[in-house]
């Protein structure tokens, strides 16, 4: 698999199942709207696309990110490689 560089959460697809949080709680959490957001360095929480290097847990494995994305029942988590190619879903 290509190395993951960017993570995008489509909040229109997110239904708050929290499977991503259970799989990668150092990367995802649910906000007040019960939608997934991404945890960034410095305690910042973001609904915007995020580079892996900006994550609070930038050491999280690509396998963990992929498992979290695959666990989402609505496929609301999109993963992209260094070339900007979508690797999941």
Secondary structure, 3 states (H helix, E strand, C coil): CCCEEEEEECCCCCCCCCHHHHHCCCCEEECCCCCEEEEEHHHCEECCCEEHHHECCCCCCHHHHHHHHHHCCCCCEEEEECCCCEEEC
